[in-house]
Amino acid sequence: MKNDVWEKIQQIRQRRNRAVLCIVVQARGSTPRKEGAKLLVTEDGKFVGTVGGGNLEYQVIQKAREVMKQGKPVLLSFNLKSDLQMACGGQVSVYLEPIEPPFQLVIFGGGHVGQALAWFAQAFEFDIVVIDPRKEVLNSWELKENVKFVQNDYIKAIDDLKFDRRTFVCSMTYGHEYDLQIAAQCLKHDIAYLGVLASRNKARKFARTLVEEYGYTQEQVAKIDMPMGLEMECETPDEIAISILGKLIDIKNKLVKND
């Protein structure tokens, strides 16, 4: 059962799902399970393992569902007799740890800046996805092992993505019309970051179009980082990528700190 829990966690993270790992960290007196017993509560309502069954497990599962939504760990302590009316009568503490998907960096556009960004970002715990319809562009990449390539139309590819609060999206395609449509589609999702590689003039035009033609509010459009990245003098693709990555790292670390 121990191996089943860890294997299931790996599968959950690969699928970008959520779960909560519940571990008995203290057991005194007569208890159904001892320290180290594990229960995994998954996003789809399934369970792997057990922390002892009965009302103890019921209460742990209910709290695990809250932890899954909030994303913050908790420690529960019970007197099995007085708190849960269980006959065994011992004391149990259960630690609930949320299992979050890895941070995901989705790069629309496999050109020079996209390649540089993916190259630098792999050192900072991102699952990297690169989307581009051009086979010859994707084939030109030197970085292969740590990137998932999706050769597809930019807009069609969005339907196959799983967006969540740990997803970062950077749009840097070869056509302004694609960047605009990508921004319009991604604004519908609750994600950590949405950036568009743009000049200040392009950014103003995009913002106006998203409000006037797509119906977004000024507040919603203001969430898009465009021009994308930190404000610094940049010329080369590597320099631009570093300015973007600096922004992503700042946002990612603030998310971790607030979890």
C-alpha positions as CSV (number, residue, x, y, z in Angstrom):
1,M,0.0,0.0,0.0
2,K,2.9,2.4,0.7
3,N,4.2,2.2,-2.8
4,D,0.6,2.6,-4.2
5,V,0.3,6.0,-2.4
6,W,3.5,7.3,-3.8
7,E,2.8,6.0,-7.3
8,K,-0.6,7.5,-7.2
9,I,0.9,10.9,-6.2
10,Q,3.2,10.8,-9.2
11,Q,0.3,10.0,-11.5
12,I,-1.8,12.9,-10.0
13,R,1.0,15.4,-10.5
14,Q,1.6,14.3,-14.1
15,R,-2.1,14.8,-14.9
16,R,-2.1,18.2,-13.1
17,N,-4.7,17.1,-10.6
18,R,-4.9,17.8,-6.9
19,A,-5.0,15.6,-3.9
20,V,-4.3,15.6,-0.1
21,L,-1.9,13.3,1.6
22,C,-3.0,12.5,5.2
23,I,-0.4,11.0,7.5
24,V,-0.7,9.8,11.1
25,V,2.1,11.6,12.8
26,Q,1.3,10.7,16.4
27,A,-0.6,7.8,17.9
28,R,-1.0,7.3,21.7
29,G,-2.8,4.6,23.4
30,S,-5.3,2.3,21.6
31,T,-5.6,3.5,18.0
32,P,-6.6,1.8,14.8
33,R,-3.4,2.7,13.0
34,K,0.1,3.8,14.1
35,E,2.5,6.6,13.0
36,G,3.2,6.6,9.3
37,A,-0.2,5.3,8.2
38,K,-1.3,7.2,5.0
39,L,-4.5,8.1,3.2
40,L,-4.5,9.8,-0.1
41,V,-7.7,11.8,-0.9
42,T,-7.9,12.6,-4.6
43,E,-9.7,15.3,-6.6
44,D,-12.1,12.9,-8.2
45,G,-13.2,11.6,-4.8
46,K,-11.2,8.4,-4.7
47,F,-9.0,7.2,-1.8
48,V,-5.8,5.2,-1.5
49,G,-4.7,3.8,1.9
50,T,-6.3,4.4,5.3
51,V,-5.6,6.2,8.6
52,G,-7.9,3.9,10.5
53,G,-11.4,3.9,9.2
54,G,-14.6,4.9,11.1
55,N,-15.4,8.4,12.2
56,L,-11.7,9.3,12.4
57,E,-11.3,8.7,8.7
58,Y,-14.6,10.4,7.9
59,Q,-13.5,13.6,9.7
60,V,-10.0,13.5,8.0
61,I,-11.6,13.1,4.6
62,Q,-14.0,16.0,5.1
63,K,-11.1,18.3,6.2
64,A,-9.0,17.0,3.3
65,R,-11.5,18.3,0.9
66,E,-11.2,21.8,2.4
67,V,-7.5,21.6,2.3
68,M,-7.6,20.7,-1.3
69,K,-9.5,23.9,-2.1
70,Q,-7.4,26.2,0.1
71,G,-4.0,24.7,-0.7
72,K,-2.7,25.0,2.9
73,P,-1.6,22.1,5.2
74,V,-3.2,21.5,8.6
75,L,-2.6,19.3,11.6
76,L,-5.6,17.6,13.2
77,S,-5.6,16.1,16.6
78,F,-8.3,13.8,18.1
79,N,-9.2,12.0,21.3
80,L,-10.9,9.1,19.7
81,K,-13.3,8.5,22.6
82,S,-14.4,12.1,23.5
83,D,-14.0,13.7,20.1
84,L,-15.2,10.9,17.8
85,Q,-17.0,8.5,20.1
86,M,-14.7,5.6,18.9
87,A,-14.3,2.7,21.3
88,C,-10.5,2.5,21.0
89,G,-10.0,5.7,23.0
90,G,-6.5,6.7,22.1
91,Q,-5.2,10.0,20.7
92,V,-4.2,10.5,17.1
93,S,-2.7,13.4,15.2
94,V,-3.0,13.5,11.4
95,Y,-1.1,15.9,9.1
96,L,-2.8,16.9,5.9
97,E,-0.5,18.0,3.1
98,P,-2.0,19.3,-0.2
99,I,-0.5,17.8,-3.3
100,E,-0.4,20.5,-6.0
101,P,0.5,20.1,-9.6
102,P,3.9,21.4,-10.7
103,F,4.2,25.0,-12.0
104,Q,3.5,24.9,-15.7
105,L,5.0,27.3,-18.2
106,V,3.1,27.4,-21.5
107,I,5.0,29.2,-24.3
108,F,3.1,30.1,-27.4
109,G,5.7,30.5,-30.1
110,G,8.9,28.5,-30.7
111,G,11.1,31.4,-32.0
112,H,14.3,32.8,-30.6
113,V,12.8,34.3,-27.4
114,G,10.7,31.2,-26.7
115,Q,13.8,29.0,-27.0
116,A,15.8,31.2,-24.7
117,L,13.0,31.3,-22.1
118,A,12.5,27.6,-22.1
119,W,16.3,27.1,-21.8
120,F,16.6,29.3,-18.7
121,A,13.3,28.3,-17.1
122,Q,14.1,24.6,-16.9
123,A,16.3,25.4,-13.9
124,F,13.4,26.8,-11.9
125,E,11.0,23.9,-11.5
126,F,8.6,24.6,-14.4
127,D,6.9,22.0,-16.5
128,I,7.5,23.5,-19.9
129,V,5.1,23.3,-22.8
130,V,5.9,24.9,-26.2
131,I,3.2,25.3,-28.8
132,D,3.9,26.2,-32.4
133,P,2.3,25.0,-35.7
134,R,5.7,25.1,-37.6
135,K,7.4,21.8,-37.6
136,E,10.7,23.2,-38.9
137,V,10.8,25.6,-36.0
138,L,10.3,23.0,-33.3
139,N,12.8,20.7,-35.0
140,S,15.4,23.4,-34.7
141,W,15.4,23.4,-30.9
142,E,18.5,22.2,-29.2
143,L,16.6,21.7,-25.9
144,K,14.6,18.5,-26.3
145,E,14.5,16.5,-23.1
146,N,12.8,18.9,-20.7
147,V,10.2,20.4,-22.9
148,K,6.8,19.1,-24.2
149,F,6.3,20.1,-27.8
150,V,2.8,20.6,-29.2
151,Q,2.8,21.1,-33.0
152,N,-0.7,22.5,-33.5
153,D,-2.6,25.6,-34.4
154,Y,-2.1,28.1,-31.5
155,I,-5.8,28.5,-30.8
156,K,-6.8,24.9,-31.2
157,A,-4.1,23.8,-28.8
158,I,-5.7,25.9,-26.0
159,D,-8.6,23.4,-25.9
160,D,-6.2,20.6,-25.0
161,L,-4.4,22.5,-22.2
162,K,-5.3,22.2,-18.5
163,F,-5.2,25.6,-16.9
164,D,-5.0,26.1,-13.2
165,R,-3.6,28.6,-10.6
166,R,-0.1,27.3,-11.1
167,T,-0.1,27.9,-14.9
168,F,2.0,30.6,-16.5
169,V,1.3,31.6,-20.1
170,C,3.7,33.5,-22.3
171,S,2.5,34.5,-25.8
172,M,5.2,35.3,-28.3
173,T,4.0,34.1,-31.7
174,Y,5.0,35.2,-35.2
175,G,1.7,37.1,-35.7
176,H,0.0,39.8,-33.7
177,E,-3.5,38.3,-34.5
178,Y,-2.4,35.1,-32.8
179,D,-1.2,36.8,-29.7
180,L,-4.5,38.7,-29.4
181,Q,-6.6,35.6,-29.7
182,I,-4.4,33.7,-27.3
183,A,-4.7,36.5,-24.7
184,A,-8.5,36.6,-25.3
185,Q,-8.9,32.9,-24.7
186,C,-6.5,32.6,-21.7
187,L,-8.2,35.5,-19.9
188,K,-11.1,33.2,-19.4
189,H,-9.1,31.0,-17.1
190,D,-7.9,31.5,-13.5
191,I,-4.1,31.2,-14.0
192,A,-1.0,32.5,-12.3
193,Y,0.3,34.7,-15.1
194,L,-0.5,35.8,-18.6
195,G,2.0,37.8,-20.6
196,V,2.3,39.0,-24.2
197,L,5.5,39.9,-25.9
198,A,4.6,43.4,-27.2
199,S,5.8,46.9,-27.7
200,R,4.0,49.6,-25.7
201,N,2.1,50.6,-28.9
202,K,1.0,47.0,-29.5
203,A,0.0,46.6,-25.8
204,R,-2.3,49.7,-26.0
205,K,-4.0,48.4,-29.2
206,F,-4.5,45.0,-27.7
207,A,-6.0,46.4,-24.5
208,R,-8.4,48.6,-26.4
209,T,-9.4,45.7,-28.7
210,L,-9.9,43.3,-25.8
211,V,-12.3,45.8,-24.1
212,E,-14.2,47.0,-27.2
213,E,-14.4,43.8,-29.3
214,Y,-14.1,41.0,-26.8
215,G,-16.0,42.6,-23.9
216,Y,-13.4,42.3,-21.2
217,T,-13.2,45.0,-18.5
218,Q,-10.3,47.3,-18.0
219,E,-9.5,45.5,-14.7
220,Q,-9.4,42.1,-16.5
221,V,-7.2,43.4,-19.3
222,A,-4.9,45.0,-16.7
223,K,-4.0,41.5,-15.5
224,I,-2.1,40.8,-18.7
225,D,1.6,41.6,-18.5
226,M,2.3,43.5,-21.7
227,P,4.9,44.5,-22.5
228,M,6.0,41.2,-20.9
229,G,8.8,41.0,-18.4
230,L,10.7,43.3,-16.0
231,E,11.3,46.8,-17.1
232,M,14.9,46.7,-18.2
233,E,16.9,47.5,-21.3
234,C,16.9,44.4,-23.5
235,E,17.9,43.7,-27.1
236,T,18.9,40.1,-27.6
237,P,16.5,37.1,-27.2
238,D,18.5,35.9,-24.2
239,E,18.1,39.3,-22.5
240,I,14.4,39.5,-23.2
241,A,14.0,35.9,-21.9
242,I,15.8,36.8,-18.7
243,S,13.6,39.8,-18.1
244,I,10.5,37.6,-18.6
245,L,11.8,34.8,-16.4
246,G,12.6,37.3,-13.7
247,K,8.9,38.3,-13.6
248,L,7.8,34.6,-13.6
249,I,10.2,33.7,-10.7
250,D,8.9,36.7,-8.6
251,I,5.3,35.7,-9.1
252,K,6.0,32.0,-8.5
253,N,7.9,32.6,-5.3
254,K,5.1,34.9,-4.0
255,L,2.5,32.1,-4.7
256,V,4.7,29.6,-2.8
257,K,5.1,32.1,0.1
258,N,1.3,32.6,0.3
259,D,0.4,29.0,0.2
